[in-house]
Each structure stands twice: as C-alpha cells, then as structure tokens.
Amino acid sequence: MYDYLIVGAGLFGNVWAHEATKRGKKCLVVDRRNHIGGNTYCENVEGINVHYYGAHIFHTNDKDIWDYVNSFVEFNRYTNSPVANYYGELYNLPFNMNTFYQMWKVRTPEEAKAKIQEQIEAANIKEPKNLEEQAISLVGTDIYEKLIKSYTEKQWGRKCIDLPAFIIKRLPVRFTFDNNYFNDRYQGIPIGGYNKLNEALLEGIDVRLGVDYFKNRAELDASAKQIVYTGQLDEYFDFKLGYLEYRSLRFEHQTLDTPNHQGNAVVNYTDGETAFTRIIEHKHFEFGTQDKTVITHEYPQEWTPGQEPYYPVNDDKNDKLLREYRKLVDAETNVIFGGRLAEYRYYDMHQVIGSALAKVRKHFGE
C-alpha cells in the first residue's frame, strides 16, 4: 500500500514524490510514456543531450527555486539568445539595439525610438481590435511584418487579425545591445541534461513506466491512499463536459555529419513560407564540441485527441469550460491536481516546481 499514487513523471509529479518521500511517505509514480521527465526528457544522441520535446531553458528570479534545482544537478551558464531568420535576413531577439541596427541601420537609442514611434503614429491605431493592431501599436509595422506576423500565425494556426489583442499585452523592447532573451537573474541548463535532475528527484522511489493510468485505474487507485494527478484535466473526468483545446507540436529530429549547423541553439523562422517555426541545435545548450550535431525542426499544429497537448488555448470558450471542470475538481476529496495539464495553464519549469513545492507545504500543513 502506497501513501500516494502520482500519475505522471513530469516535474510536478517528481517534485511531489521527492518531497513526500522526504517526509516519510511511500510513493508510486506511473507514466504512460517509457521515460521519466515528461516534456523535459532528453535523449542522448552522438553524446548530445537532445531536448526531445522542444527547447527547455531554465530561468527564474526565485533564488530558493534556483538553489533547489542546483541541489540535485549543477547548471551551466547558458544564456538564451535566439536569432530570427526572415527570408535569409538575420535579426537578434528579443527586440534590442542589435535588432534595430539590422533592421534600419540606426545606431542610437534615440534613433530607434524615433523610428518605432514614427511607424506607430502612421498606423494611427487608437483601440487595437486584434493581435495585429495591438502589435503594430507597440512596435510599429516593420518589426511586426518581419518578426511577429507569420511566426505568430504559424504558432496559433490563425491569422493575426483573427486573434484577440490580449495575447500580446506587451512586447519586450530594449534600447540596449543585449541579446539575453530573459530578464531573470538565474538561467542555465543542467550539465548532462534534464534527465539527471529528474533521476535525482526520483531516487529511491518506485516508478512504473509505460503504464496507462486510465486502462489500469481501479487497480492503481486501490494501491494508494491518495492520488496526485498531473495529466489532462478533462481526461480525468472522461471528457464528460467536453474537450479543453490545445495547440500541439510535431518535432523532426535529424543527426548531421557536421560539428556546427547554425551556430546557435535556437533560430526562429519568421517568414510565412517556411512551415516550421524554428530549428533547435541541441549541442549549443551545453557548449558541445562533438564531431556531429543534432537539429530539430519544430512544427506547430492543431491538437486532436491522441496527440501530445502543449499549449492551452486560454480564450473565453475554454476558460468557461475550465470553470465548469474546476467545480468537479472541488468535489474530489482524495485527489490533488497539479501541473500544466491538470491545471490547464501554461507553466514555465520554475513555476511548475514552485507550484509543486507550495502544494506540498499546504498539504502537509507547513
């Protein structure tokens, strides 16, 4: 008999299992995949830790969470500095003085601000009615057309004029020559990959992989006093109120017989003709010097049942359905729901860990 059955071996479930075990509880972790770590899983190819489900870059301003993850594995100094490729033109991201010089050959912050303001005033958008108008009212037409429009439409599978303005509440604009994508104080990649972090979290804990909770539900539920559920919220309730919507992703991994393909870990393709949104070159996350390299093309797509859900679609329709599902959650007395899928919200990795730690403390009355 276990104290906790944890459904899902992603970061939320693994942190919960680790913390409960520290408190003297016995846990069983199950996952329908054949590996632990959820979407942070890395596959070793040619000595390179391949982020199998897309780029995962750890960043946080929370020193306690940074110290927490570093207590399991050492993190390197990787700084996320993506590059945008627009029909062969290369631009630094986020939008900064390097971007503006590449776009307009302006050299000072004053020149860049004036150029952006000139385009905003020319657009004369008083109350943005959609994402396109919102973006132009923030950064002008040139940046919107080259670096936002087509990339966003590929990501969402919808025209920018058909997307609500609130999706882009603000856009990061820096009038410094700083290519660091994140503003967070702490940032890096686990040396040796994320598997080391997840293995350390689950050390000494019973784990069963390749187990579909819903096909073995009665048996698994009976094996523990309480359940920690991290899977899809609507699936737990057999979709009886309807399906919550997601955007999904498809990845094409490729090993190349060259030591360096693109010179950067992440290159976004912001034109409308390229079907994928970005190419990831994994070795650059850990400053690899291997003779070969592994790249991944990332293709956004509509989610359908059976595919991996990645990004919740938090529009009015889904928010309304989510509120109804949360009423069912509140009626469950023996289940703790946590993580990106079970809470139907987008979490960065540090937020998942913070949420798990907070729920553990609350659960144990600390």
N, C-alpha and C positions, 0 to 999 in steps of 0.2 A: 504494500500500500504506500503510495506517494502522498506527500502533503500537497504538491502542486503538479498538475499536468500543464506544460507550457506548449501551446500549439504555435509553432513557427520558430525557427532557429535564426531569426534575424537579430539585429542589435537590441531591440526592445526585449524580446524573449530571453536572449543570452544574458543581458544585464540583470533582468529579474531573477533568472535561475542562479546566477552567481551570488547576488545579494541575499536571496532566500537561503541558499546553501550556507553562506557565511553565518546566518542566523540560526543554524542548526536544523534547517528543514531539508526534506528529501524531495528532489525534483526529477521529473521525467520530461525531456524535451523531444518533441516529434516534429518532423518536417516532411512535406511531400516530395521535396527535391532530394537529390542524392548527395547534398553537401550542406554544411552549415554556413551561416553568414548572410543568408538572404541575398539581397542585391549587392552587398559589399564583397561577395565571393570573388576571389582571384584564382585564375588558372595559370599554372606555370608552363610557359611555352618557350623553349630555347633559353631557359634561365631568366625569362622576363615574366613579371607578375602582371598578367592581363586582367584588367578590370572587366570581368566577363559581362556584366550588366550595365556597362557605361561608366564614365569617369566618376570617381568618388574622391573628392578633395576635402579633407577635414579642416574646418575652420571654426573658430569660436572666440568670443570675448570673455567667456566664463573660465577663469583660472582654475576653479575647482574641477570642472569637466576636463579641461586640458591636463591637469595633474592626474585625474582619474585614468584617462586612457593611456597616459605615459607610464602609469604604474604597471601596465600589462605589456607594453611594447614601446620601444623608442621610436619617435617620429623624426623624420628628416626635415630639411629646411625648404622643401618645395614650395614655390610661390606660384599661384595660378595667374598666368599672363597670356590669355588666349589671343589668337590672331584671327582676323576676319579676311576671307578671300572673296572678293566681289569681281567676278569675271577676270581673275588674274591680278586685280589690284589688291594690295595687302594693307590692312589697317589694324592698328593696335586697339585692343579692348581692355577695360571699358573706355568710353569716350574721354580722351585726355589730349594734352597738347601734342603728343605724337600723332594721334588720330587727325587732329585739326591741321597739322602741318602736311600730313599725307593727303588730306582732302583739299585744302585750299592754299597750301604753302605759307600760311600765316605763322609768325614766329613768336608773337607775344600774346599773353592772356587777353589784353585789351582788344587786339585784332580779332581773336577768336570769338570773344563775347559779342563784338560788334557784328560779325558775320552771322552768328546764330540769331541775334536779335533782329537783324535786317530781314531774315527769312521768316521769322515768327510774325513780324509786323505785316509783311507782304501777304501772308496766308490769311490774316485778319479773322482768326477763329475766336469767337467770343465765348461760346459754351460748347466744348467738344461733345459731339453726339456719339462718337465711336472711337475705336482704338487708333485709327489713322489720324483723326483730328486731334486726339489727345497727344499723340507722339509728336506731330508737327508743331503743336503749340508749346512743346517743351524743348525741342532740339532743332526745329526747322526742317526744311524739305530735303536737303542733300543727305544728311545723316539718316533721315527716315527712309528715303528711297534706296540707299545703298546698303545700309546696315541693319535696318529693322523690318521693313515691309515684307519681303519674300521669306526671310528667315522665320518671322512670326507666323506667316500664312502656312508654311510647311509644318511648323511645330503644332499648330492648332487645327490644321486641315480646313480652315475657313478664311475668307477674305477679311482683311483688317477692317474694312467698312462694315462688316457683319459682326465684329467682335465688340463687346462693351468697352467703354472708355476706362472703366475702373481697373482693367487688367494691367494697364500701365499707369499707375498713380504717380510715379516719378521715374526718371531715368538718370542713372549716375553720370554726371558730367563733371570732369575735373579739369581745372585750368593749371595743372602741373604736368610734368613729364613723368608720370607714374603709371606703369602698366600693371600694377598689382590689382587684380580683379576685386579682391575682397578688402574691406576695411578692417576686418577683425584682427585683433592683436596676435592671436595664435593661429598657425596654419602649418600644415605638413601632411606627409604620407607615412604610414607605418613602414619602417625599414623591414623589408622582407614581405610586405603586403598585408592586407587586412585579415587574411586567414590567421595570422599569428595573434591578432587581437581577439578574434572570435574563439580560437582554440584555448587561449588563456582564460577567457571568461567561462568556458565550459569544462575546464579541467576538473576531473573527478565527478562529473555529473553524467547521469545516464542519458544517452541520446539515441534515438532511433530515426534513421533516415529512410527515405523512400516510402514513408507511411502517410497515406491519405487519411486525415482525421475523420472526414465525413463518411468514408467507407468503413471505418472501424470505431464509430462514435460511441456506441453503447459500451463496448469493451474498454475503450480508453477513458471515458468518463468515470467508469466504475473503478478505475485503477488509482484515482486520486481524490483527495478531499475537496480540492478546489481547482478551478481552471483559470489559466491566464491565456487569453485568446488574442492572437495578433494577425489573424487572417482577414479576409474581406468581411466587412460588417454585414452586408446584405446576404452573403453566403451563409453566415452563421444562422440566419433566420430563414434559410431556404428561399431567399428572394421573394418572400411572400408579399411584400409591399411594392415590388418592382426592382429593377436594376439601377444601382448607382453607376454613373458614367465615368469613364476614364479615358485618357489618351494613353496609347501604348507605344512601344518602340520595338524595332527589329534591328539586330546587330549582325553585321557581316565581318568576321574576323579573318585576317589574312597575314600569313608569315611571308616576309620578303627577304631575299638574299642580299640585303644591303644593311650597313650599320646605322643609317640615318635617312629616313624618308622625307620628313617635312621640317625637321629642326625645332619642333615644338610639340608639347604634349597634346594641345587642343587647337585645331584650326576649324573655325566655323565657315561654312559656305553660305553666303547670304544672298546669292542670286536666285532667280526663280526657276531656272532651267535645271540646276543640279538637284537630283531627287533627295539626296541625303542632306542632313543639316550640318554634320561635322565629321571630321576624321580625327580619331584619337590615336596617338602613337605612345604606347604604354611605357616604353623603356625610359622616357624622359621624366616620368613621375619619380623615378628613383635614380636619375642620372646614370643610366645604364651604359656600359661600354661593350655590350655583346656584339658579335660579328653580324648577327641578323637582327631584324626588327619585326614587331607585330603591330599592325594597324587595324582599326575598327571603323567601318562606315556605319553611321547611326541614321536610321530611317524612322521618323515618326509615323504613326498610323492610328486609325480608329481602333478602339478596343472593342472586341466582341468576347462573349463568354468562352473561356478556354485559353485565351491569351493572357500574358502577364499584364496586370494593371500597373501603371506607373504614376500618372499624374491625375489626381481627382479633378473633375470639372466642376468647380465651385460656382456655378451660376444659380439663378433663382430657382430653376426647376429642381436641381439636385439638392440645393440647400433645404428646400421644402421637404423633399423625401427624406433627407438626413434627419430632420427634426422628428419625423414620424418613427424612424428606426431608433432614434435615441430614447423614445418612450419605451420601446421594447427592451433596450439596454437597461433602463432604470428598473424594469420589472425583474431583471435577472439578479438573483441574490447570491449566486455562487460562482459568478464569472467576472473576471477582471478583464476589461477590454483595453488594449493599448497598442500604440504604434500607428504607422502611416495608414495601413489598410483598415484596421479595426476602428480608427477614429475618423477615417475619411478626411484626412488633411495632409497637406504637403509638409513634411518634416525634413530639415537637414539632419545630418548624422548627430551633431551635438545636441540638437533638440530632441531627438529620439532618446538619446542617453539621459538627458536631463529629465524628460518626462518619466522614463522608467524609474530613475532614482527617486523622484518626487512621489510617485505612486507607491513605491516600496515603503518609503518612510511613512506615508499616510496609512498604508495598510497595517503596518506593524506598530502604529501609534507612537511614532518617534518625533 
